[in-house]
Amino acid sequence: MASSQFQCRMYEERFPEVDDLVMVNVRQIAEMGAYVRLLEYDGIEGMILLSELSRRRIRSIQKLIRVGRNEVVVVLRVDKEKGYIDLSKRRVAPEDVAKCEEKFQKSKAVHSIMRHVAEKQDLNLDELQRTITWPLYKKFGHAYEAFKLAITDPTPIFEGIEMTDAVRDELVSNIRRRLTPQAVKIRADVEVTCFGYEGINAIQKALRAGEAISNEDVSIK
């Protein structure tokens, strides 16, 4: 079992708000509906009522939802004192699914990087989230966007954020290793024809001009 030292929700808020799209994992199917865990909120429990599973008449609940599968749902009600969260699957539009999945993948990447830093530096993940990640969410909309910018120039990105040099070095190293786009080599056969005077020379000149714009980021040979 993972140490609680390295466990923490992905966002500053302990609970989602009504109408938020969230990613859940189905844990149990009961008569009233499905019990799920909210993956972005440290696995707190929520429930999708049977009536909120589908707009159509339910003939087989197993065809709509399965234990162990991740689902995109929308928050209907939140009782923060009792910890009750009611969710809906049927009110989620197809475009909402793609939007939530993209956000979840970004949040998951950020969370994985921060957890690795916490483990390497033997620090509390919750504290790192409070001092580093959540301020970046406020400043950049999503910490993932900040991390992408930090690949090339981390100094302005982390300006005003308190962390030791060791944590900063570990964080930047992880960001660059995990988020730097991989170079792709593309080969193509190009057929060039010139019907003008001294066509061969014209073609050679054109090809050399293309090769001349080659740089470190995009090599043309």
C-alpha positions as CSV (number, residue, x, y, z in Angstrom):
1,M,0.0,0.0,0.0
2,A,1.3,3.5,-0.9
3,S,2.5,5.7,1.9
4,S,0.2,8.5,2.9
5,Q,3.2,10.8,2.7
6,F,3.1,10.4,-1.1
7,Q,-0.7,10.6,-1.5
8,C,-2.7,13.8,-2.2
9,R,-5.5,15.1,-4.4
10,M,-4.6,16.7,-7.7
11,Y,-6.3,20.1,-7.1
12,E,-6.3,22.6,-4.2
13,E,-10.1,22.1,-3.6
14,R,-10.9,19.1,-1.5
15,F,-14.2,18.5,-3.3
16,P,-15.4,19.3,-6.8
17,E,-18.1,21.9,-7.4
18,V,-21.6,21.3,-8.9
19,D,-21.4,21.0,-12.7
20,D,-17.7,20.0,-12.7
21,L,-16.7,17.2,-15.0
22,V,-14.6,14.6,-13.1
23,M,-13.0,11.3,-13.9
24,V,-14.1,8.4,-11.7
25,N,-13.3,4.7,-11.3
26,V,-16.2,2.3,-10.8
27,R,-15.8,0.3,-7.6
28,Q,-19.1,-1.4,-7.0
29,I,-22.5,-1.7,-8.7
30,A,-25.5,-1.9,-6.3
31,E,-29.3,-1.7,-6.6
32,M,-29.4,2.1,-6.3
33,G,-26.6,2.8,-8.7
34,A,-22.8,2.6,-8.9
35,Y,-20.2,3.5,-6.2
36,V,-17.2,5.2,-7.6
37,R,-13.9,6.8,-6.6
38,L,-13.0,10.3,-7.8
39,L,-9.5,9.9,-9.2
40,E,-8.6,13.6,-9.1
41,Y,-9.7,14.0,-5.5
42,D,-7.6,11.4,-3.8
43,G,-10.1,8.6,-4.3
44,I,-13.0,10.1,-2.3
45,E,-16.3,8.2,-2.8
46,G,-19.2,9.3,-5.0
47,M,-22.3,7.7,-6.3
48,I,-24.0,7.6,-9.7
49,L,-27.7,6.9,-9.1
50,L,-29.4,4.4,-11.3
51,S,-31.6,7.1,-12.9
52,E,-28.4,9.1,-13.8
53,L,-26.7,6.3,-15.8
54,S,-28.5,6.7,-19.1
55,R,-31.2,8.7,-20.8
56,R,-32.7,5.5,-22.2
57,R,-34.4,2.7,-20.4
58,I,-31.9,0.6,-18.7
59,R,-32.1,-3.1,-19.8
60,S,-28.7,-4.2,-18.6
61,I,-26.6,-2.1,-16.2
62,Q,-23.5,-4.1,-17.1
63,K,-23.7,-2.7,-20.6
64,L,-23.7,0.9,-19.3
65,I,-21.1,0.7,-16.6
66,R,-18.5,-1.9,-15.4
67,V,-16.5,-2.3,-12.3
68,G,-12.9,-1.2,-12.8
69,R,-13.6,1.1,-15.7
70,N,-12.9,4.8,-15.7
71,E,-15.9,7.1,-16.6
72,V,-16.4,10.8,-17.1
73,V,-19.3,12.1,-15.0
74,V,-20.7,15.4,-14.0
75,V,-21.3,16.5,-10.4
76,L,-24.9,17.0,-9.3
77,R,-24.7,17.5,-5.6
78,V,-21.9,17.9,-3.0
79,D,-22.4,17.6,0.8
80,K,-18.9,18.6,2.1
81,E,-19.8,18.0,5.7
82,K,-21.1,14.4,5.2
83,G,-18.8,13.7,2.2
84,Y,-21.7,12.7,-0.1
85,I,-21.2,13.3,-3.8
86,D,-24.0,12.6,-6.3
87,L,-22.9,12.2,-9.9
88,S,-24.4,11.7,-13.4
89,K,-23.2,9.9,-16.4
90,R,-26.3,10.5,-18.6
91,R,-25.9,14.3,-18.5
92,V,-22.4,14.2,-20.0
93,A,-22.1,15.3,-23.6
94,P,-19.7,13.5,-26.0
95,E,-17.6,16.7,-26.3
96,D,-17.4,16.9,-22.5
97,V,-15.9,13.4,-22.4
98,A,-13.0,14.5,-24.6
99,K,-12.5,17.7,-22.6
100,C,-12.4,15.9,-19.3
101,E,-10.1,13.1,-20.5
102,E,-7.6,15.7,-21.8
103,K,-7.6,17.6,-18.5
104,F,-7.3,14.3,-16.5
105,Q,-4.3,13.2,-18.5
106,K,-2.6,16.5,-18.0
107,S,-3.4,16.5,-14.3
108,K,-2.2,12.9,-14.0
109,A,1.1,13.8,-15.6
110,V,1.7,16.7,-13.2
111,H,0.7,14.5,-10.3
112,S,3.1,11.8,-11.3
113,I,6.0,14.2,-11.7
114,M,5.3,15.8,-8.3
115,R,5.0,12.4,-6.6
116,H,8.3,11.3,-8.0
117,V,10.0,14.5,-6.7
118,A,8.4,13.9,-3.3
119,E,9.7,10.3,-3.2
120,K,13.2,11.2,-4.4
121,Q,13.5,14.1,-1.9
122,D,11.6,12.2,0.9
123,L,9.1,15.1,1.2
124,N,5.4,15.2,1.9
125,L,3.5,15.4,-1.4
126,D,0.7,17.5,0.0
127,E,3.2,20.2,1.0
128,L,4.8,20.2,-2.4
129,Q,1.4,20.5,-4.0
130,R,0.6,23.5,-1.7
131,T,3.8,25.3,-2.3
132,I,4.5,24.5,-6.0
133,T,1.7,22.9,-8.0
134,W,-1.4,24.7,-6.9
135,P,0.1,28.2,-7.2
136,L,1.0,27.2,-10.8
137,Y,-2.6,26.2,-11.4
138,K,-3.7,29.7,-10.4
139,K,-1.1,31.4,-12.5
140,F,-1.2,29.4,-15.7
141,G,-4.7,27.8,-15.6
142,H,-3.2,24.4,-15.4
143,A,0.2,23.3,-13.9
144,Y,0.8,21.2,-17.0
145,E,1.1,24.4,-19.2
146,A,3.6,25.8,-16.7
147,F,5.7,22.6,-16.8
148,K,5.7,22.7,-20.7
149,L,7.1,26.2,-20.6
150,A,9.6,25.2,-17.9
151,I,11.3,22.7,-20.3
152,T,13.2,25.5,-22.1
153,D,13.3,28.2,-19.4
154,P,12.3,27.3,-15.9
155,T,13.5,30.4,-14.2
156,P,10.6,32.8,-15.0
157,I,8.1,30.0,-14.5
158,F,9.1,29.2,-10.9
159,E,9.7,32.9,-10.0
160,G,8.2,33.6,-6.6
161,I,7.7,29.9,-5.7
162,E,9.6,28.8,-2.7
163,M,11.6,25.6,-3.1
164,T,15.1,24.4,-2.3
165,D,17.7,24.1,-5.1
166,A,17.5,20.3,-4.7
167,V,13.8,20.2,-5.3
168,R,14.0,22.6,-8.2
169,D,16.7,20.6,-9.9
170,E,14.8,17.3,-9.4
171,L,11.6,18.9,-10.6
172,V,13.1,20.4,-13.8
173,S,14.9,17.1,-14.5
174,N,11.7,15.2,-14.3
175,I,9.8,17.7,-16.4
176,R,12.4,17.6,-19.2
177,R,12.6,13.8,-19.1
178,R,8.8,13.2,-19.2
179,L,7.4,16.1,-21.2
180,T,10.1,17.0,-23.8
181,P,8.6,16.1,-27.3
182,Q,10.5,13.3,-29.0
183,A,12.2,14.1,-32.3
184,V,10.6,12.4,-35.3
185,K,12.6,11.5,-38.4
186,I,10.6,11.8,-41.7
187,R,11.8,10.7,-45.1
188,A,10.0,11.5,-48.3
189,D,10.7,11.0,-52.0
190,V,10.2,14.3,-53.9
191,E,9.9,14.5,-57.7
192,V,10.9,17.9,-59.1
193,T,10.4,19.0,-62.7
194,C,11.5,22.2,-64.4
195,F,10.6,23.0,-68.0
196,G,12.5,26.3,-68.1
197,Y,15.9,27.2,-69.4
198,E,18.8,25.4,-67.6
199,G,16.3,23.3,-65.6
200,I,18.9,21.1,-63.9
201,N,20.6,24.2,-62.4
202,A,17.3,25.7,-61.4
203,I,16.3,22.4,-59.6
204,Q,19.7,22.2,-57.8
205,K,19.4,25.8,-56.7
206,A,15.9,25.2,-55.3
207,L,16.9,22.1,-53.4
208,R,19.9,23.9,-51.9
209,A,17.7,26.8,-50.8
210,G,15.5,24.3,-49.0
211,E,18.5,22.7,-47.3
212,A,19.8,26.2,-46.3
213,I,16.8,26.7,-44.0
214,S,17.8,23.7,-41.9
215,N,18.4,24.4,-38.2
216,E,18.9,22.5,-34.9
217,D,15.2,22.1,-34.3
218,V,14.4,20.9,-37.9
219,S,17.2,19.3,-39.8
220,I,16.8,19.1,-43.5
221,K,19.1,16.8,-45.5
